[in-house]
Amino acid sequence: MTKNEIKALISLLEDNDQEVAQHVEQRIVALGEGIIPFLEEEWEETLNADLQKKIEDLIHNLQFEGLLDRLKAWKENGAADLLEGMWLVNSYMYPDVEFSDISRTMDQLYFDAWTHMKDEMHPYDQVKALNNVLFREKRFSANTKNFHSPANSMLHLVLESKRGNPLTLCVIYMTLAQRLGMPVYGVNLPNLFILTYKLDGVQFYINVYNKGLILSKADIDNYILQLNLNPMDIFYEPCANLDVVKRALRNLAFSFEKMDDLEKATEITKLLTAITDDDSQL
């Protein structure tokens, strides 16, 4: 369709005939995200509040469906890039944030951490060096005041504010650690996402939410005991990137539930369902 044809189509959203307006909406949705700039242009030009609301809803629906498709594609392609998966979660609330913006910030953090690393460092010393950069120099810390805020699940906001929940802080830490050649992975512990350093018989745990505190297996045993749970491999062993992103979506859905925004919570659950196999647990 030409630009004039698209603008003519959008103008029909104001048609008083509900059947016509509904048909126009369906045609607009079928055109996909490419039509969003034209919708935004129409929103700016009209003074009709009802039309503006209709356009806002259409833009949101187009962006949501696009995100749903990209998230499915990310999973089907092997969920190889965790940062990309977290950026997709980020895109739900901030569709205009570019992946390159997040990558650029992570590149700078990596360079700053790399300058503190030395050859043949002991694993504990590697962790302490990374802790020093992130928690002392860069002043990343736990967002304990607004723990349930959706902002804690938005990676670009966490990189800006340097405040986050256990999962987003762990994603930043783990991404940097792996780029530095450290065998550090996520662990799906109940109520607290942590990391593990695991290589050639050496394994210990890192509580990023507590400034990179190093933990032993016995510490994890005690934590599970306090929760009155039976020990399971999932509480001790590395989890996949897909599991991390699914947990990020669960956190975000819970945040919206706490805010009584059930519409957004439902949409996030739809995203979660799209990347969850039928025979697996959410």
C-alpha positions in Angstrom: 0.0 0.0 0.0 1.1 3.6 -0.7 1.5 6.1 2.1 -1.7 7.9 0.9 -3.6 4.6 0.9 -2.4 3.9 4.4 -3.4 7.3 5.6 -6.8 7.0 4.0 -7.3 3.6 5.7 -6.4 5.0 9.1 -8.7 8.0 8.7 -11.6 5.5 8.4 -11.1 4.6 12.1 -13.3 7.6 12.8 -16.2 6.1 10.8 -19.5 6.2 12.7 -20.4 2.8 11.3 -19.0 0.3 13.9 -18.8 -2.5 11.3 -16.6 -0.3 9.0 -14.4 0.8 11.9 -13.9 -2.8 13.1 -13.1 -4.0 9.5 -10.5 -1.1 9.3 -8.9 -2.1 12.6 -8.6 -5.7 11.3 -6.9 -4.5 8.1 -4.5 -2.3 10.1 -3.5 -5.2 12.4 -2.9 -7.4 9.4 -0.4 -4.9 8.0 1.8 -5.5 11.1 4.3 -3.3 13.0 5.3 -1.4 9.9 2.1 0.7 10.1 2.9 2.0 13.6 4.7 5.3 12.4 1.6 6.2 10.3 -0.6 5.5 13.4 1.7 7.7 15.5 1.5 10.5 12.9 -2.3 10.3 12.9 -2.4 10.4 16.7 -0.3 13.6 16.7 -2.5 15.3 14.1 -6.0 14.5 15.6 -7.7 16.3 18.5 -10.2 13.5 18.8 -9.5 11.8 22.2 -11.5 8.7 21.4 -9.6 8.2 18.2 -6.3 8.8 20.0 -7.3 6.1 22.5 -8.2 3.7 19.7 -4.8 4.4 18.0 -2.9 3.8 21.3 -4.7 0.4 21.7 -3.9 -0.5 18.1 -0.2 0.4 18.5 0.1 -1.6 21.7 -1.6 -4.6 20.2 0.7 -4.5 17.1 3.8 -4.1 19.3 2.6 -7.0 21.6 2.0 -9.4 18.7 5.4 -8.5 17.3 7.1 -9.1 20.6 5.2 -12.4 20.9 6.6 -13.5 17.5 10.2 -12.4 18.3 10.1 -14.2 21.7 9.0 -17.4 20.0 11.7 -17.0 17.4 14.3 -16.4 20.1 13.3 -19.7 21.8 13.1 -21.6 18.5 16.6 -20.4 17.5 18.0 -22.0 20.7 17.7 -19.1 23.2 21.5 -18.7 22.7 21.8 -15.0 23.7 20.5 -14.3 27.2 21.0 -10.6 26.8 18.7 -10.6 23.7 16.1 -12.6 25.7 16.2 -10.0 28.5 16.0 -7.2 26.0 12.8 -8.8 24.6 11.3 -8.8 28.1 12.4 -5.1 28.3 10.6 -4.4 25.0 7.2 -5.1 26.6 7.3 -1.8 28.5 9.9 0.0 26.4 9.5 -1.0 22.8 11.7 1.9 21.6 14.8 0.8 23.5 17.3 -0.6 21.1 19.3 -3.8 21.8 22.5 -1.9 20.8 21.9 0.6 23.7 22.0 -2.3 26.2 25.0 -3.9 24.4 26.9 -0.7 24.5 26.5 -0.3 28.2 27.5 -3.9 28.8 30.6 -3.5 26.6 31.7 -0.6 28.8 31.2 -2.6 32.0 33.1 -5.5 30.4 36.0 -3.4 29.6 36.1 -1.9 33.1 36.0 -5.4 34.6 38.6 -6.8 32.1 41.2 -4.3 33.3 41.0 -5.8 36.8 41.5 -9.4 35.7 44.9 -11.1 35.7 46.0 -14.4 34.2 45.8 -17.5 36.4 43.6 -15.8 39.0 42.0 -18.2 41.6 38.2 -18.5 41.0 37.5 -16.7 44.3 39.8 -13.9 43.3 38.1 -13.6 39.9 34.7 -13.3 41.7 36.1 -10.7 44.2 37.6 -8.7 41.3 34.2 -8.6 39.5 32.4 -7.8 42.8 34.8 -4.9 43.3 34.0 -3.4 39.9 30.2 -3.9 40.0 29.4 -3.2 43.7 32.2 -0.8 44.8 33.2 1.1 41.7 30.0 1.1 39.7 27.8 0.9 42.9 25.2 -1.6 41.6 23.0 -2.8 44.5 19.7 -4.4 45.5 16.5 -2.4 45.0 15.1 -3.3 48.5 12.9 -0.2 48.7 10.8 -1.0 45.6 11.4 -4.7 45.3 8.2 -5.4 43.4 8.4 -2.6 40.9 8.2 -3.6 37.3 11.3 -1.4 36.7 13.4 -4.1 38.4 12.7 -6.4 35.5 13.6 -3.8 32.9 17.3 -4.4 32.0 18.0 -1.0 30.6 16.5 0.7 33.7 18.6 -1.4 36.0 21.7 -0.5 34.0 20.8 3.2 34.3 19.7 3.2 38.0 22.1 0.5 39.1 19.3 -0.9 41.2 17.6 -4.2 40.4 16.1 -7.5 41.7 18.1 -10.7 42.1 17.5 -11.9 38.6 18.4 -8.7 36.6 21.5 -8.2 38.7 22.5 -11.8 38.1 22.0 -11.5 34.4 24.4 -8.5 34.3 26.9 -10.3 36.5 26.7 -13.6 34.6 27.0 -11.9 31.2 30.1 -10.1 32.2 31.6 -13.2 34.0 31.1 -15.4 30.9 32.6 -12.8 28.6 35.6 -12.7 30.9 35.9 -16.5 30.5 34.5 -17.4 33.9 32.2 -20.6 34.1 29.4 -18.8 35.8 25.7 -19.8 35.4 22.3 -19.1 36.8 20.7 -21.2 39.4 16.9 -21.4 39.9 16.7 -21.3 43.6 13.2 -20.8 45.1 12.6 -17.1 46.0 16.1 -16.1 45.2 18.0 -16.3 41.9 21.7 -16.9 42.4 24.8 -17.9 40.3 27.1 -20.8 40.5 30.8 -21.1 39.5 31.3 -24.6 38.1 34.3 -26.1 36.4 36.4 -29.3 36.8 35.1 -30.3 40.2 35.1 -26.8 41.6 31.7 -25.4 42.4 30.5 -22.7 44.7 27.7 -20.2 44.6 27.4 -16.4 44.3 24.6 -14.3 45.8 24.6 -11.3 43.6 21.8 -9.7 45.5 24.1 -9.5 48.5 27.0 -7.9 46.7 28.4 -11.1 45.3 28.6 -13.0 48.6 30.3 -16.4 48.0 28.3 -19.4 49.3 29.0 -23.1 49.7 26.8 -26.1 49.0 26.1 -26.3 52.7 24.7 -22.7 52.6 22.3 -23.8 49.9 21.4 -26.9 51.9 20.5 -24.7 54.9 18.5 -22.3 52.8 16.4 -25.1 51.3 16.0 -26.5 54.8 14.7 -23.2 56.0 12.1 -23.2 53.3 11.0 -26.7 54.3 11.7 -28.0 50.8 13.3 -31.3 49.7 16.6 -30.8 47.9 16.4 -31.1 44.1 19.0 -30.8 41.4 17.4 -27.7 40.0 18.4 -25.9 43.3 22.1 -26.6 42.8 22.8 -26.9 39.1 23.0 -24.4 36.2 19.8 -23.5 34.4 19.3 -22.6 30.7 18.9 -19.1 29.3 15.3 -20.0 28.5 14.6 -20.7 32.2 16.1 -17.3 33.1 13.9 -15.4 30.7 10.8 -17.4 31.9 11.6 -16.4 35.5 12.0 -12.8 34.4 8.5 -12.9 32.9 7.1 -14.5 36.0 8.7 -11.8 38.1 7.2 -9.1 35.8 3.7 -10.7 35.9 3.9 -10.8 39.7 4.9 -7.1 39.8 1.8 -6.2 37.8 -0.4 -8.3 40.0 0.9 -6.5 43.1 0.0 -3.2 41.3 -3.5 -4.6 40.5 -2.8 -4.2 36.8 -4.3 -7.5 35.8 -4.5 -6.6 32.1 -0.7 -6.3 31.9 -0.2 -9.4 34.1 -2.4 -11.4 31.7 -0.4 -10.2 28.7 2.9 -11.2 30.4 1.5 -14.6 31.2 0.6 -15.0 27.5 4.3 -14.2 26.6 5.4 -16.8 29.2 3.0 -19.4 27.8 4.3 -18.8 24.3 7.8 -20.0 25.3 6.7 -22.7 27.7 6.3 -26.3 26.4 2.9 -27.8 27.2 4.5 -30.7 29.1 6.8 -28.5 31.3 6.1 -26.6 34.5 5.7 -22.8 34.4 
